[in-house]
Structure formats: structure tokens, C-alpha cells
């Protein structure tokens, strides 16, 4: 799989030191391309999309302060647009880390309601649509799960047509431009879409819709760059990962995992990601320890962790 690193048709931003990560990123980009082609060619203009955005209190993200959405079809015909402010957290204001535009909705009247009432209204609207769209939508989904909104019928759109799908404009951006995803602001600038008062949930939902439609219009499936990337084959699964531990200085942690694999398996990538997260957690713990404790901790951890790989 190391040959992928030297393929000029693969964007540089998805090539990583680990071949597992490179393969995973390549598959994801190929799926993003297929996804946008499916939306353009196979989803009827009668199907409804719901562009969604949530805002939370910058000092405690468990406090959901706003929800905004807009229902529309692929032709850009708007059926409904809403901006709700959560009554329980009305007094909580952002402004230190995130712009405070709670009361600056551009497209109508903001409605202040208790959270339970907003949940019921949103659930009814989710029942009306086939697809939910968002910019970095995993964050919005996470916010909705915290307030017990069930989105299980919506499946992530990859390389197959889903009856009820989740679409992330960051993925569509990557499919269009072969670049690492950018913020909503930068994406709007790319298409010269005017905007104001971002970080208002209703406004962001509206501008995400405009951005989504622009990404659909801009996409050319027949482009040679896209076709060349789709022709790249991921190595077939034949063998498992060979983990080799090598010492390399990473601040005070002398552990570095070198991955040497010949064939790609998504389960290998999942396992590798989990182990990488564990290492990062250990690094953070290590930094908090005194020098003497740090050396002992590092040596014990290295001995224990080596058993996982060898």
C-alpha cells in the first residue's frame, strides 16, 4: 500500500505516514465523489432536505442555546425556515470564542420556546424529510442526541443511495476541490455567496443550504481528475497488520508505532485509531507527572503496551 504515497492522482492532504490512514482517507474521498453524483442524478426534486444547525453555550456545550433549520428541495425551493432560541438558556451569551448572533436572525422572526417544545417541533419536521444536511453535521447530530432526538433512521450517505440520508457539506467540498474541508465562512467565500451574522443557528442553516446547492451545481463527475481518482484500487485484504514498535522521541514519551501493512482492512484502521487515541491520552497524563514519576510511568507503560503489539 505504500505505493499510494507516490500516486500523483491522490491529493496530498489525504496521504499520511500510516498506510492505514491513507487508505481510509482515499476510500472516504471516493465515497464522497460517488455520494454527490448520487444526489445529482438519483435523488428526485420531490424529495425534501432539511438543512440543520445548532448553537451551544461556548463555556459548556451541554447547554443547547439555539436550533435552526430550513426545509427545501434540490431545486432550491424553500418550504419552511425556522430559528428557535432555547428559553431555559436565554441569558447565556457567547462572544469570547464564538460570535454572539443569537438575536440576529436574518430571515424572519426568532421564536423563543422551552427546549421540550422545540424538540417536538423539530421531530415533526424531521419526519417530513428524506435527508438532513449540515456543515460538520456530526457536531449537530451530537447536540441533538444529547437532548434525546432519535436520528437512527437517517444513514450516512456514502457510495449508495439511502432512503433517509445524512449529508455533510464538508464531504461534498472535498469531492469538489480535492482539498481538506474548510469552514462554512470560507466555503461561502469560495462561491462568492454573500452572508452576514454567522453563528446564528437559523442563518447558518440557510447559508448551509445555499452552500450545499452551489456544491451540487459545481460538481462535474466526468472531470478527468475525478475519474482518475475513482480508478485507484485499494489493495485487497490478504494479511493482517504487522505492528513494529520503534523508539522515537515524542516530547517525554519514547513510543512510536510504525505500521507496515500490505493490504487494507477497515477493521485494522479502527483498531489502529483506537490505539492511537490511547497513546495520546497516555502522553497527556505523562506531561502532568513530575520528572521522576514520569520516567517510572513511561517505563511501566512501555512494558505493558508492548505486549499489545508483540
Secondary structure, DSSP 8 states (H G I E B T S, - for coil): -GGGGG-TTS-GGG--SSHHHHHHHHHHHHHHHHHHHHHHHHS-TTS-EEEEEEEEETTEEEEEEEEEEEEE-TT--EEEEEEEEEGGGTT----SSS---TT--SSS--EEE-HHHHHHHHHHHHTT-SEEEETTHHHHHHHHHHTT---TT-EE-SSS--SSEEEEHHHHHHHHHSS----HHHHHHHTT------S-HHHHHHHHHHHHHHHHHH--TT-HHHHHHHT-------S--EEEEE---BTTB--EEEEE-SS--HHHHHHHHHHHHHHHHHHHHHHHS-HHHHHHHHHHHHHHHHHHH-
